[in-house]
């Protein structure tokens, strides 16, 4: 896959492309190990969204910084979804199995040096929860509807719209008194201002 098909490094998330590639490789390999089945695209999209939105909620910045659409089955990372027919890296590849259905195959082992201990723990927790033969696609989609507030707000407003990260917070933090900001909210405002300055 050529450089620039989804986000590259930016001033906010160092080694962003490497993190995305290795997160996909991690989820593909671990999900397959635990379920004895290949990782499907819907499961992958939810793993990535959970990782981004949960780390955002807890730390104030997303782990990967992907852009998501509020689709019917939950958040979908735009850059990956739009390239899925030809998406292949040194870490993983998408394979079409039948009419517009894809599985993700890990190629080798993920390099976890790009992740913080917190991010690694989050990824492991997600696999422990959802990589189970009893968990169906509809289950992980429903879980994303319940847990990702930003998806609910964006989907309610307009189906297939871009999900703004700040929607994950309970209230409008842009207009909140600085003294009342929680650490994660304060961190997010810093993250957002750096992101806006770098574009």
N, C-alpha and C positions, 0 to 999 in steps of 0.2 A: 504494500500500500504506500502510495506516495505521501511525502510530508504535506501537512496542511489539509488533509481530508477531514480531520476533526481537530479540536484545539491543539495548538502547540504551546510551548512555554509562554507564560505571561508573567507580569510583575507580581501577581497575587499568588499563584500556585506554581512553585518550582517543579521542573520536570513533569509538567502536566501530561504530555503525550505518553511518556514512559509509565506514569502512574495509571493512566486509563488502560493502556495495553496490558500491564501486569495485573491490574484488578480483574480485567476480563479473563485473563489466563488463570488467575487464582480461582475465580468462581467456576469456570469451565472444568478445571481439573478436580477441585474439591467436591463440586456437585456430582460429577460423574463417579468419583470414588465412593461417595456415600450412597448414591441411589442406584448405581450400576446402569444408569441411563445417561445419554448425552444431555447437556444443558440446552434448553430451548430458548429462543429469543425472548419470549415473554418473561421467563424466570430471570434471564440476564438483566433485562431492563429494570425489573423490580429490585434486584440486588443492588444495581448501581444507584437507583433512586433512593433506596433505603440508606445506603452508605452516604450519599451526598446530603440528604435532608436530615438524617439523624445527627450526623456530625455538625451540620449547620446549627441545629437546635441546641446541641450540647456545648459546642465550642465557639460558635459564631461564624464559622466558615465551612463551606462544603469541602469534602475530601478531594473530589475530582473536578468540581466546577463545570460539569456538563450542563447544557441547556436542554430543558425538557418541555414536551408538549403535554397538555392535559387531554389525553385520549380516553376513550371509553373504559378500557381495561386498566387505567392508571397511568402514571407518568412514563413517558417514552423519551429516551435521549435522542434528540433530533439528528445530531451529526452521525451517530452510529446507525440509527434506523434508516436514514436516507442513503447510506452507502452499503447496506447489508448484502446486496447482491454480489459485490466485488471486494468485500472486506477481508483482508488477509495481512497479517504481520508476521514477524519472527516468533511472536508469542502465541498466536491463535489464528483460527480462520472460521469464517461463517460458511456453512454448507447448506444449500437449498435441498430439502429432502422431498418436498412435494409442493404443489401450487402455493408459492409465497410463504411456505413454512421453512424456518431455518433452525439448524442446530449449531452450536459453537464448540469447536474442538480445540483443546489446549495443545500447543506444540512445545514440549519441554516444560520446565518448571518455572513458576513465576519468580521474579526477582523482587523480594520484599524489602530490599534496602531503600527503595523510594518512599516507603511508608513509615509513619510514626508508629510507636508501640500501640497508641490509642487506635489508629486506623486498622492495624493488623487485628487487634482484638475485636473491633467492630465487624470486620469481614468474617472472622471465624465464628462470631456469634450468629451472624446472618445465615451462614451455612448450617450451623447446628440447628437453627430453628426451621429453615425451609427446605434443606436438602434431605428429604425424607420421602420414601415411596408413597406415603399416605397423603402428602401435600400435593394437591392438584393445581393446575394453572389458575383455575377460578379462585382457589384459596389464597394464593399469593397476590392475585389482583385485588381481591376483597381486602386483604390486609393492608395493601398500599392505599386503598380508599379510606380506611379507618385511621391509619397512622400518619399519613402525609397530608397535613392540613392545607398546605399550599396547593396540592392537587384539587382538593375539594373546592376551595375558594375559586381557583382558576376555571375549573370545569363548570361550576355553577354559573359563573359569569359568561363564559363562552367555550363551548366544546372545541378541542384541538387548538386552544390558544397557548401561548408561551407561559410557562409557570414562572412567576417572579419569586426569587428566593425569599424575599422579605415577608411573603404571605405565610410562611411557616410559623412566624411569631404571632402570638395571640392578638396583639394590638398594633396600631400604626406607630412603629418605633421612630419613624422620621420626625414625628411631632411630639414625641414623649420628652418630658423634662429630663435633662442629662443626669440629674441626681437619682432619678427613678429607674434608669436603665440597668438591666441585669448584665453581668459580665459577657454572656454570649451575645446579647443585643448590641452592647458597646463594641465588641469585637467585629460583629457583622457590619456595623456602620463604617468602621475603619476599612474592612475588607472591601466594601462597596465603593468607598471613595477612592481607594487605590485602583480598583478595577476600572472605574469611570475615568480616572486620570490617565490610565494606560491605553485607553481605546481612542 
